Amino acid sequence: MKFWSSEHIFDHCWDRVTQAVWRKYPNDLNPNVKTMDVLDRHVDEQGRLHTTRLVGTEGFLPSWVCNMIGVDNLCYAYEHSVVDPVAKTMTMASRNVTLSGWADVDETVTYTQDQEINKTRLTQDAVITVFGVSFKDYCESLIKNTMASNASKGREAMETVITKINKEVQDLAANIEHATSRLNAEFEQATTRLNSELEQAKQGLEQATIFPQAFCECSSSSTTSS
């Protein structure tokens, strides 16, 4: 049995990091993750999001080991996650389905808001157990090293996705600002045009009022002269 753990601090808020988790794959930095299927998703009475996924990965073991024990290089694992938006926690627990009669790999990944609000703490813990073979210590160490390498690539992938999300947010904000400025300009133009038309209408009404009065005065003068 082997134990593996890792900790990392992201210089990003919890909301942004957990958004990136859902958009992490596919990713060129983690090409070993081939499939990601959602089997169930629901929100419980406490407002926590539960998601169960089936994850397919390659490279869990070297190809020669897979050939020797007679399994495909694409391995599957169940993953269950719980997101608590109030407590600012996201916990993901996974266990392998493939090779379950030969090895158990239980991994727990947790994202929590750090003491500094704009930072997020990532903790990863795994228990690796291989049984039924004489070189189990070697296999356990191999799996452990593979997990450590993938974890490093995974953090790089997260940074890439977070950068992409930040750019999308900035672009959206810029588009909204541009649209707002354009609407304000069009509104000002429409207001100016309307005020001008109202002023013209007002002047027209005043002239229309003055004309009958002048006509009446002229008529009165003509009658008097007669």
Order of alpha helices (4+ residues) and beta strands (2+ residues): beta-alpha-beta-beta-alpha-beta-beta-beta-beta-alpha
